């Protein structure tokens, strides 16, 4: 007897490959260019950002963004996205360590994607004697 195994997207791609394509836009690893397994987005509160960043850089950012700071409103106040990095399996540990060593006023959002469905092989109803 054989059982039919329903595969994700009919076996055309794994769940992680679909996440890379649809959620991350097929972006490569920031360090080596491989297939990423993790995404690290960094943010700062707008008031911390204005106190840390030099005035010349603030002027350049404001000029590129119609004269205002590009912020996103949250329940903690407006925040500014300052970075976006992707890491493959080989670079993942280094990226996580680097994110942990950022200053305390930097907020890091880690997206590890989805887990791949393991391949299961087996049959039911077989009795070996």
C-alpha positions in Angstrom: 0.0 0.0 0.0 1.1 3.5 -0.6 -0.1 6.7 0.8 -0.2 9.9 -1.2 1.8 12.6 0.6 0.5 16.1 0.0 3.5 18.4 -0.7 3.7 22.1 -0.1 3.0 23.9 -3.4 2.9 20.5 -5.1 6.7 20.0 -4.4 7.7 23.1 -6.5 9.3 24.9 -3.5 9.8 24.4 0.2 8.1 26.7 2.8 11.3 28.5 3.4 11.9 29.1 -0.3 8.4 30.5 -0.6 9.1 32.8 2.4 12.3 34.0 0.8 10.5 34.8 -2.4 7.2 36.3 -1.2 8.2 37.9 2.2 11.8 38.9 1.6 11.7 39.5 -2.2 14.5 37.0 -3.1 17.1 39.2 -1.4 20.5 37.6 -1.0 22.6 37.3 2.2 24.1 40.7 3.0 27.6 39.2 3.6 28.2 36.5 1.1 25.2 36.5 -1.3 23.8 33.1 -0.3 20.2 32.1 0.3 19.1 33.8 3.6 17.5 32.1 6.5 17.2 35.1 8.8 16.3 38.8 8.4 17.3 41.5 10.9 15.6 44.9 10.8 16.9 47.7 13.1 15.0 50.6 14.4 15.5 53.6 16.6 13.0 55.9 18.4 12.8 59.2 16.5 14.0 61.3 19.5 17.0 59.0 20.0 17.8 59.1 16.3 17.8 62.9 16.2 20.1 63.1 19.3 22.6 60.5 18.0 22.8 61.4 14.2 24.9 64.3 13.1 23.1 67.4 11.8 24.6 67.1 8.3 23.3 63.6 7.9 19.9 64.6 9.2 19.8 67.3 6.5 20.6 64.8 3.8 17.9 62.4 5.0 15.3 65.2 5.3 16.2 66.4 1.8 15.7 62.9 0.3 12.4 62.5 2.1 10.5 65.7 1.3 11.9 67.6 4.3 10.8 65.3 7.1 12.2 62.3 8.9 10.8 59.0 7.6 9.1 57.6 10.7 6.6 55.0 11.5 4.1 55.6 14.3 3.9 52.9 17.0 2.4 52.7 20.5 5.9 53.6 21.9 6.2 56.7 19.7 7.5 57.3 16.2 10.4 55.1 15.2 12.9 55.2 12.3 14.1 52.2 10.4 17.9 52.4 10.2 18.9 49.0 8.7 17.8 45.8 7.0 20.1 42.8 6.8 19.8 39.2 5.6 22.0 36.3 6.6 22.5 32.8 5.3 22.9 29.7 7.5 26.7 30.2 7.6 26.5 33.9 8.4 23.6 33.6 10.8 25.5 33.4 14.1 27.8 36.4 13.2 24.7 38.5 12.3 22.9 37.6 15.5 26.0 38.4 17.6 26.5 41.7 15.8 22.8 42.6 16.4 23.2 41.8 20.1 26.2 44.1 20.4 24.3 47.2 19.0 23.7 50.1 21.4 20.8 49.8 23.8 18.8 52.4 22.0 18.6 50.3 18.8 15.6 48.0 18.5 16.3 44.8 16.5 13.5 42.7 14.9 14.5 39.2 14.0 12.6 37.2 11.4 13.7 33.6 11.2 11.2 32.7 8.5 9.3 29.5 8.5 10.3 26.0 9.3 10.6 23.5 6.5 8.3 20.6 6.6 10.4 17.4 7.1 10.1 14.6 4.6 8.4 11.6 6.2 8.6 8.3 4.5 6.6 5.3 5.6 3.8 3.0 4.9 0.7 2.0 6.9 -0.9 -1.3 7.1 2.2 -3.4 6.5 2.9 -6.3 8.8 6.3 -8.0 8.4 6.4 -11.5 9.8 
